[in-house]
Amino acid sequence: MKVLWNESPRTANEVIEAMQERTEWKPKTIRTLLNRLAQKQAISFTQENRVYAYFPLVSEGECVKSETQSFLKRIYGGAFKPMLVNFLKEEQLSEEDIQELRAMLDGKNK
């Protein structure tokens, strides 16, 4: 998706080329991924002769929000607080990170 969010539309070959710079996936695997993303209506395509040009149907923000909610449901039963507590116990936070989190939490109370 990041390849298409960065620039689209892109042909299947352009997507394959960009993905091969980042992964060791075979072209057939990438084409399968494009087909599955199209079936899930995350992307769509136009076809001119035998050339398919792909473009995203969902924004990066929408995708992140959906995946975050899915993760919370699968791992923490939909509860945010246990995830946050676990994160805060495990991560080293800078003073700047703590101030930013405080500001976000304070903004939630308004």
C-alpha positions as protocol buffer text, in pm:
chain_id: "A"
residue {
  index: 1
  type: MET
  ca { x: 0 y: 0 z: 0 }
}
residue {
  index: 2
  type: LYS
  ca { x: 284 y: 240 z: 82 }
}
residue {
  index: 3
  type: VAL
  ca { x: 411 y: 207 z: -275 }
}
residue {
  index: 4
  type: LEU
  ca { x: 72 y: 319 z: -407 }
}
residue {
  index: 5
  type: TRP
  ca { x: 24 y: 588 z: -142 }
}
residue {
  index: 6
  type: ASN
  ca { x: 361 y: 737 z: -238 }
}
residue {
  index: 7
  type: GLU
  ca { x: 276 y: 750 z: -606 }
}
residue {
  index: 8
  type: SER
  ca { x: -18 y: 631 z: -810 }
}
residue {
  index: 9
  type: PRO
  ca { x: -144 y: 513 z: -1039 }
}
residue {
  index: 10
  type: ARG
  ca { x: 134 y: 262 z: -1092 }
}
residue {
  index: 11
  type: THR
  ca { x: 146 y: -30 z: -1328 }
}
residue {
  index: 12
  type: ALA
  ca { x: 190 y: -379 z: -1191 }
}
residue {
  index: 13
  type: ASN
  ca { x: 550 y: -378 z: -1318 }
}
residue {
  index: 14
  type: GLU
  ca { x: 621 y: -47 z: -1141 }
}
residue {
  index: 15
  type: VAL
  ca { x: 478 y: -186 z: -817 }
}
residue {
  index: 16
  type: ILE
  ca { x: 687 y: -502 z: -859 }
}
residue {
  index: 17
  type: GLU
  ca { x: 1002 y: -298 z: -919 }
}
residue {
  index: 18
  type: ALA
  ca { x: 939 y: -79 z: -613 }
}
residue {
  index: 19
  type: MET
  ca { x: 857 y: -380 z: -393 }
}
residue {
  index: 20
  type: GLN
  ca { x: 1166 y: -572 z: -502 }
}
residue {
  index: 21
  type: GLU
  ca { x: 1377 y: -284 z: -372 }
}
residue {
  index: 22
  type: ARG
  ca { x: 1221 y: -338 z: -26 }
}
residue {
  index: 23
  type: THR
  ca { x: 1155 y: -712 z: -12 }
}
residue {
  index: 24
  type: GLU
  ca { x: 1272 y: -1037 z: -164 }
}
residue {
  index: 25
  type: TRP
  ca { x: 923 y: -1124 z: -287 }
}
residue {
  index: 26
  type: LYS
  ca { x: 886 y: -1280 z: -629 }
}
residue {
  index: 27
  type: PRO
  ca { x: 686 y: -1093 z: -897 }
}
residue {
  index: 28
  type: LYS
  ca { x: 410 y: -1357 z: -886 }
}
residue {
  index: 29
  type: THR
  ca { x: 370 y: -1304 z: -509 }
}
residue {
  index: 30
  type: ILE
  ca { x: 338 y: -927 z: -559 }
}
residue {
  index: 31
  type: ARG
  ca { x: 79 y: -976 z: -834 }
}
residue {
  index: 32
  type: THR
  ca { x: -116 y: -1206 z: -600 }
}
residue {
  index: 33
  type: LEU
  ca { x: -103 y: -936 z: -333 }
}
residue {
  index: 34
  type: LEU
  ca { x: -231 y: -675 z: -579 }
}
residue {
  index: 35
  type: ASN
  ca { x: -521 y: -905 z: -675 }
}
residue {
  index: 36
  type: ARG
  ca { x: -611 y: -966 z: -309 }
}
residue {
  index: 37
  type: LEU
  ca { x: -598 y: -596 z: -226 }
}
residue {
  index: 38
  type: ALA
  ca { x: -828 y: -532 z: -522 }
}
residue {
  index: 39
  type: GLN
  ca { x: -1069 y: -805 z: -405 }
}
residue {
  index: 40
  type: LYS
  ca { x: -1076 y: -644 z: -59 }
}
residue {
  index: 41
  type: GLN
  ca { x: -1144 y: -307 z: -227 }
}
residue {
  index: 42
  type: ALA
  ca { x: -833 y: -149 z: -75 }
}
residue {
  index: 43
  type: ILE
  ca { x: -708 y: -71 z: -426 }
}
residue {
  index: 44
  type: SER
  ca { x: -853 y: -57 z: -773 }
}
residue {
  index: 45
  type: PHE
  ca { x: -713 y: -44 z: -1124 }
}
residue {
  index: 46
  type: THR
  ca { x: -767 y: 77 z: -1473 }
}
residue {
  index: 47
  type: GLN
  ca { x: -685 y: -141 z: -1769 }
}
residue {
  index: 48
  type: GLU
  ca { x: -553 y: -24 z: -2101 }
}
residue {
  index: 49
  type: ASN
  ca { x: -487 y: -312 z: -2337 }
}
residue {
  index: 50
  type: ARG
  ca { x: -294 y: -560 z: -2119 }
}
residue {
  index: 51
  type: VAL
  ca { x: -152 y: -298 z: -1880 }
}
residue {
  index: 52
  type: TYR
  ca { x: -310 y: -256 z: -1537 }
}
residue {
  index: 53
  type: ALA
  ca { x: -257 y: 68 z: -1344 }
}
residue {
  index: 54
  type: TYR
  ca { x: -329 y: 40 z: -970 }
}
residue {
  index: 55
  type: PHE
  ca { x: -434 y: 311 z: -726 }
}
residue {
  index: 56
  type: PRO
  ca { x: -545 y: 310 z: -360 }
}
residue {
  index: 57
  type: LEU
  ca { x: -911 y: 336 z: -260 }
}
residue {
  index: 58
  type: VAL
  ca { x: -834 y: 394 z: 109 }
}
residue {
  index: 59
  type: SER
  ca { x: -606 y: 654 z: 260 }
}
residue {
  index: 60
  type: GLU
  ca { x: -308 y: 567 z: 474 }
}
residue {
  index: 61
  type: GLY
  ca { x: -485 y: 722 z: 775 }
}
residue {
  index: 62
  type: GLU
  ca { x: -796 y: 508 z: 723 }
}
residue {
  index: 63
  type: CYS
  ca { x: -582 y: 196 z: 694 }
}
residue {
  index: 64
  type: VAL
  ca { x: -382 y: 274 z: 1009 }
}
residue {
  index: 65
  type: LYS
  ca { x: -703 y: 338 z: 1204 }
}
residue {
  index: 66
  type: SER
  ca { x: -859 y: 12 z: 1087 }
}
residue {
  index: 67
  type: GLU
  ca { x: -547 y: -194 z: 1160 }
}
residue {
  index: 68
  type: THR
  ca { x: -512 y: -34 z: 1504 }
}
residue {
  index: 69
  type: GLN
  ca { x: -870 y: -127 z: 1591 }
}
residue {
  index: 70
  type: SER
  ca { x: -817 y: -480 z: 1459 }
}
residue {
  index: 71
  type: PHE
  ca { x: -498 y: -518 z: 1664 }
}
residue {
  index: 72
  type: LEU
  ca { x: -671 y: -394 z: 1980 }
}
residue {
  index: 73
  type: LYS
  ca { x: -957 y: -639 z: 1932 }
}
residue {
  index: 74
  type: ARG
  ca { x: -734 y: -939 z: 1857 }
}
residue {
  index: 75
  type: ILE
  ca { x: -467 y: -885 z: 2121 }
}
residue {
  index: 76
  type: TYR
  ca { x: -635 y: -684 z: 2398 }
}
residue {
  index: 77
  type: GLY
  ca { x: -1002 y: -767 z: 2353 }
}
residue {
  index: 78
  type: GLY
  ca { x: -1069 y: -415 z: 2230 }
}
residue {
  index: 79
  type: ALA
  ca { x: -946 y: -251 z: 2552 }
}
residue {
  index: 80
  type: PHE
  ca { x: -697 y: 32 z: 2506 }
}
residue {
  index: 81
  type: LYS
  ca { x: -579 y: 70 z: 2866 }
}
residue {
  index: 82
  type: PRO
  ca { x: -405 y: -273 z: 2897 }
}
residue {
  index: 83
  type: MET
  ca { x: -221 y: -207 z: 2572 }
}
residue {
  index: 84
  type: LEU
  ca { x: -108 y: 136 z: 2690 }
}
residue {
  index: 85
  type: VAL
  ca { x: 2 y: 2 z: 3029 }
}
residue {
  index: 86
  type: ASN
  ca { x: 202 y: -275 z: 2860 }
}
residue {
  index: 87
  type: PHE
  ca { x: 360 y: -29 z: 2620 }
}
residue {
  index: 88
  type: LEU
  ca { x: 456 y: 213 z: 2897 }
}
residue {
  index: 89
  type: LYS
  ca { x: 615 y: -66 z: 3103 }
}
residue {
  index: 90
  type: GLU
  ca { x: 824 y: -193 z: 2812 }
}
residue {
  index: 91
  type: GLU
  ca { x: 932 y: 123 z: 2631 }
}
residue {
  index: 92
  type: GLN
  ca { x: 1194 y: 380 z: 2721 }
}
residue {
  index: 93
  type: LEU
  ca { x: 1030 y: 719 z: 2678 }
}
residue {
  index: 94
  type: SER
  ca { x: 1216 y: 1048 z: 2652 }
}
residue {
  index: 95
  type: GLU
  ca { x: 1098 y: 1350 z: 2849 }
}
residue {
  index: 96
  type: GLU
  ca { x: 974 y: 1491 z: 2518 }
}
residue {
  index: 97
  type: ASP
  ca { x: 769 y: 1173 z: 2453 }
}
residue {
  index: 98
  type: ILE
  ca { x: 617 y: 1197 z: 2802 }
}
residue {
  index: 99
  type: GLN
  ca { x: 526 y: 1563 z: 2754 }
}
residue {
  index: 100
  type: GLU
  ca { x: 366 y: 1486 z: 2419 }
}
residue {
  index: 101
  type: LEU
  ca { x: 161 y: 1202 z: 2570 }
}
residue {
  index: 102
  type: ARG
  ca { x: 53 y: 1430 z: 2857 }
}
residue {
  index: 103
  type: ALA
  ca { x: -58 y: 1695 z: 2611 }
}
residue {
  index: 104
  type: MET
  ca { x: -260 y: 1437 z: 2415 }
}
residue {
  index: 105
  type: LEU
  ca { x: -424 y: 1305 z: 2732 }
}
residue {
  index: 106
  type: ASP
  ca { x: -500 y: 1657 z: 2855 }
}
residue {
  index: 107
  type: GLY
  ca { x: -658 y: 1733 z: 2517 }
}
residue {
  index: 108
  type: LYS
  ca { x: -887 y: 1428 z: 2558 }
}
residue {
  index: 109
  type: ASN
  ca { x: -1033 y: 1577 z: 2877 }
}
residue {
  index: 110
  type: LYS
  ca { x: -1153 y: 1894 z: 2703 }
}
